[in-house]
């Protein structure tokens, strides 16, 4: 994105005087800038090396060496004092830079007007970039506050660091000795049998047959109501509970898990699950059904798949409902390539496990398929591109 160009103000021409500008000397000799506010306070004099030109500027002005207008190498003492006052109000380097630029412009104006040496700099108001100190607060008080604040912050950080180290050491010691989690068990005090909500995640460290039963019932209800997210949470917890050999219907929910992975098409997790199956699980009726459905999909055998869909045990049909439309579209795409010029709708209703011919016709119409003979036939050639996800 281009930004509009804004012309920058043209700086005044450089000074023709050969002396070192007073803002440069004051910026060198001014005390270090801190976060406190300084204003109209005489800076602490710190002897530092100066250039010959600056040394000439700092020469005391007396009866024998009075400054004359147009003399080179010296500046009016009132101007130097004014510059010192302006810099004393700076709080940081940014203020110092702005002050220096403003002083440059102001002194250039005085040079142009020819009153640099005759102007009463003692009565010149301070520049607006300098920020006034709060009334009644001295420079020493401000410095004390800044020091106290930094001390307090350092003390707080030290205390927090020590507390963190203490907690870490305590956890390491507990881990080495073995943590007795029973000491941290939270026991509820409510005696109400019925409550307006049910949060399974609020059950802490309760692992018994009743816990398994609660999760299984909750998972079945979630499947019946079409809440796949809630079912998946229950499935995750049941997997952990079954690993502890507490009991429950492990093979039933193993079959659900296989059917769920067929929906998500998570091949990696499916391969890991199949590698862990034992013979006892493979012979269970629900698991055998789920494995057969997996094989049918792997081979694109839609006839076998929809037979298994009709005969799904327990609540497996609810999980298969999530991807049966996807498989019907894939099957119809295959049928349109294999059957020409048409195929009977009644045959499609039967082989694709529709509950009725009317339901099959409605599905085909929603897919923008071409039907013939009063919806009795499907024009496979004209409908070939209609069955895409």
N, C-alpha and C positions, 0 to 999 in steps of 0.2 A: 504494500500500500504506500503511495506517495504522500508526503506531507506538504502542506503549503509552505512556501519559503517566506520567512519573516526577516527582513533586512535588520542587521545588527547596527546599533548606534555607533557612529564613527568616533573613535577616541581622539582627544585633543592631540596636537603635535607634541613631540617630546620636548622636554625642557632644554633651553639653550644654555642654561647656566651649567658650568662645569662642575659645580659642587654636587656631592652626594645628596639625593632628595631626602628631606627630613623624614618621610614615612619609611624609607629604607633603614635609616639609622635607628629610628624608634622601634621598628619591628625587630631589629637585632638586639637592642638593649632592653626590650621589654621583658618582664618576668614570664616564665612559662605559663601557658594558658591552661586552666583547669576547668572542670565542669561547673564551678561556681560562677557567680555574677560579679563583675567588677565594674565600677563606674565612678569617675571622679576621685579615684584613689591614686595617690602618687606611687608609681612603680618602684619596687625595690631595686636599688642600683647594684648591679653585679658587674664587676670589672671583667671585660672581655676584650680580646684583640679587635682593633678597629683599623680601617684603612686610613691612609694619609689624608684622603679627602674628608673622611668622617672626623678624623682628629682635628682637622682645621675647623670643621663646623662646630666642634665642642669647645673651642677656645673660649675662655671667659670673656665676656664683653664688659669693658670698663671704660674709664675716661680716656685711656690711651689707645684703645682699639675699638672705637665705636663703629657700628655697622653703617655703611653708607649705601644709599640706593645704587644698585648696579654693581656693587663690589662682588668679586668672585671668590668662591671658597668658603663663604660664611652665609648663615641664614639668621634671620632675626630670632633672638632668644624667645620672644613671645610666641613665634610660630612653632618653635621646637616644643615649647611647653604645651601648646594647643594640640600638637600631634600626639604628645605623650598622654594627654588626657583622653583623646579619642581612642587610642589603643588600649588604655586601661579598662575601658568598658567592654572589650571583646571577651567572649566566653570560650571561643574555640578558633580553630584555624580558618573556618569558613567566615566567621565574623571579621577576623583579621584581614582576609583577602578583600572582603567588601569594603572595609574601612580604608584600606590602602587605595583602592580604585576611586573611592569618593574623594579622598584627600588629593589624589592626583588631579582630578577634575577641578576641585576648588582652588588649588594653588595655580593651576594653569589659568583660570579665570582672573586671579589676582595679578599674574604676570602680564596678561593681555591688557588689563586696566591700568597697569603701572603703579599699583599701590601695595606691592608685596611687602615692602619695607616700612611703609608709612601706615599700613592698616593696623587697627587695634585688635590684635588676635586674642588678647586676654578676654575681650567681651564677646568673641565669636561663639555662637551656640554650638554645642556638640552635634556631631553628625547623627542622623536618625538611625543608623545601623547599630549604634551602641545601645544596649538595653540597660535601663536603670535598675539599680539594686533596690530590693524591697525596703521601704522606709523603716528606720530603726534597727536595721541589721547591718552590722559591720562586716568588713572583709574577714576579720578573724573569726567571727561567729559562723560565717558561711563555711569557712575552711574546717572548723570544728564539726559542723553538721555533716559535711561530706565524709570526713574521717570516721565519725561515729557510725554513719550509714554503712560504709565499707567494712568496718569492724563487725557490725551486727550481721551483715550478709555472710561474711567469712565464717563467723561463729555458727550460724545456722547451717551452712553447708558442711562444716566439720561435724556437727552433731548428727545430721542426716546420714553422712557417710559412715560414721561409727555405728549408728543404729542398723544400717544396711549390712555392714560386716558382721554385726552381732547376730542378726537374723539368719544370715547365710551360714555362719558357724553352727548355730543351733540346729538348722535343718540338716547339715552334713552329719552332725553328731547323732541326730535321730535316725538318719538313714543307715548309719553304720551299726547302730544298736538294734535296729528293727523298729519300725513305726507301728504302734498299736492303734489302728484306726478306730477301734471301738471307743477310744477316749474322745473321738471327735464326732460321734454319732449324734445327730439332731433328732430328738424325740418330740413329736407333736403333743399338744395338750388338749386338742379339741376332741370331744366325745360324740360329735354329731355323725350319724351314719350316712346321711344324705347331704350333699353339698351342691351348690349351683354350678360347679365346674369340675373338670377332671384334667389334671396336669400330670402326665406320666413322668415327665422330667423332674418333677419335685420329689419323686421317690428316691431316697438316698440309701445306698448300700443295703437294699433289701433284695436278697437273692435266694428265693426258695420256689417251691412248686406253685404257690399262689401268685408270685410275681410273673412266672411264665404264663400262667393261665390268664392273667389280666392282659398281658401284651398280646396273646393269641386272640382273645376275644376282641380286643380293640382293633387289631389288624384286620380281622374278618369284617367288622363293622365298617372300617375305612374302605375296604374293597367293595362292599355292597353299596356304599354311598358314593363311590367314585372319587374318593380322596386319596389319590395315589401318593402324594407327599407324606401324608400321615401314615399310610401303610408302610412306606419305605423307612420311616423312622422306627416303627415297631419292628420291622424286619431286621434292621441293624442291631437293635437291642436283643432280639431273640437269638440272633446268631451268636452273640457273646454269651448269652445264658445257656444255650445248648452246648457250648464248648465246655461248660463246667459239669456236664452230665447231671443236671438237676432233674431232668425229665421233660415231659411235654410231647407235642406232636412234631418232632424234629423233621421227619421225612415229609410230612405234609407241607411244611413251610420251606423245605428244601426244593420241592417241586415248584412252589410258588416263585422261589428265587430264580429258578431256571427259566420259567415263563416270563418273569420280569426282565431278565437279561435278554431274552428274545425281543422284547419291546425296545429296550435301550440300544440293542445291537452292540453291546460291549463285549467284543470278541476276546479281549485280553482277560477280563475277569471270568468270562465263560470258560476259557481254556484252563485257567487256574482252578476253577470249581470242579471241572470234569476230572482233572488230574488227582483231586483229593477224594473222589468218590470211592467207597468200599463196596464189596459185593452185596452186603446186607442192604445198603441204600439202593443199589441198582435194581434189586428185585422187588422193591416196594411198588405197589400199583401206581401211585401218584407220580413217583419219580420216573417210572417206566413210561408213563404217558407224556411227561414233560420232555424226556429224552427223545421220544418218537417225534414229537412236534418239532424239536430242534433239527432232527435228521430230515424231516419233510421239507423244512424251509431251506436247509442247506442244499437239497437236491432240486428245489423248485417244484416239488410234487404237491401241487395245490389240491389235488383230489384227496390225498391222504391227510393233508393238513386240515381241511375243512371237516373231514370225518372225525378227526381228533377234537376239533372245536365243538362239534355237536355232542361228543361223549366226554367232555372234560370232567374229571372227578372233583369232588369238594367244591371249592370256589375258584378253580383254575380258569373257568370260562370268563369270570370278571376281568382277569388279567389279560386274557386273549382278546377281549373286546377292544383293548386299546390299540391293537395293530391288525385287527381283522379287515378293516377298510383298506389299509395299505396292501394287504395280501390279495384282496379281491381285485384291486386295480391291476396288480402285477399279473394275476391269473387271467383277467380279461384281455390284457395286452397280449399274452401268449395265445389265448384262444383266437383272437382276431387274426393272428398270423397263421394259425393252424387250420382254421375252418373257413372255407370259401364256398359260395358267396355269402352265406348267412348261417345262423345257428338259432335253434329254438330257445326262446326266453324261459320256457318251463324247464329245459335242461340246465340252463344257467342257474335258475333258482334252486334247483336240487343240488348241483355239484358245488355251488358256492355257499351253501348252508344258509340261504335266506329262509325266513319263516313262512313266506308266501310268495306267489308269483307277483302279486301287487307290490310287495316290498321291493322285489327285484326290478320291476319296471320303474318304480320311483327312483331307485338308485341309478339306473341307466339314464333316465331323463336328466337327473342332476349332473351327470357326467357329459351331457350334450351328445349322447350316442344317437345313432340313426336307427329307428325302429320301423319295421315293415309289417304289412298284413294286420293292421289294427293292434300293434304292439305284440304280435305273436313271434316275430322274428327280429333278430339283430343283424343289421347289415354290417358284416365284419370289415369289409373293405373301406366303407365310408366312415366307420367308427374307430378305425385303427389308432388314430391320433388323439382320441378322447380320453384315454385311460392313463393319465399321468398324474403323479402326485403334485 
